[in-house]
Amino acid sequence: MSSGTHAASAAEPVGAEYVDGYLPDDDVLAAARARAADLGCAPLASGAGATLRFLAATLGARAVVEVGTGVGVSGLHLLRGMAPDGVLTSIDLEPEYQRAARKTFLEAGIPPSRTRLIVGRALDVLPRLTPGGYDLVFVDAARLEFPNYYEQGVSLLRRGGIIAFHNVLAGGRVADPSRRDPETLALREVARAMREDERLVPALLPVGGGLLVAAVG
């Protein structure tokens, strides 16, 4: 029995590597990841990126909001899954990150008309967007603010739209009841709120450190 447990534990990192390597990065994404390393910005894993692209494609998404532009890794995955005329609205506090993201999108051949990059605080920007006007909202920013992003993000979605939060497991901290730091508590709060929200159909996917998703029913 114990040997089986050890075998499963040993297999977990290998499985994660296999998931991330299933659809490997192309040259544009590899270059973007190099820019992220230079800027000290952590992009999402390839498996999580592939999941975002899948979700956008499944929705036929034409209007997507992203909180946390980074260097454009997640945005490029979203754009590649969206409809050819789809527009990505991406919000970030860091102008330098958005400059790097523009370079990523340019190298990928994405027309500038398909992206709207907004420098600012997401909690100030989101209320100015059109309620019910978006197919997908993706959040990969300050985790302390996840509960607030949840409230505002759901209001932006059309019926059948999807909201997604990246890295909600926080390296296993969320599952550890002894961890009571503010960030971990905020992640537990958004997970509970989405699970209990009768408007939503939620799921927690084991990719990219935990991708919490929910569709508006």
Secondary structure, 3 states (H helix, E strand, C coil): CHHHHHHHHHHHHHHHHHHHHHCCCCHHHHHHHHHHHHHCCCCCCHHHHHHHHHHHHHHCCCEEEEECCCCCHHHHHHHHHCCCCCEEEEEECCHHHHHHHHHHHHHCCCCHHHEEEEECCHHHHHHHCCCCCEEEEEECCCHHHHHHHHHHHHHHEEEEEEEEEECCCHHHCCCCCCCCCHHHHHHHHHHHHHHHCCCEEEEEECCCCCEEEEEEC
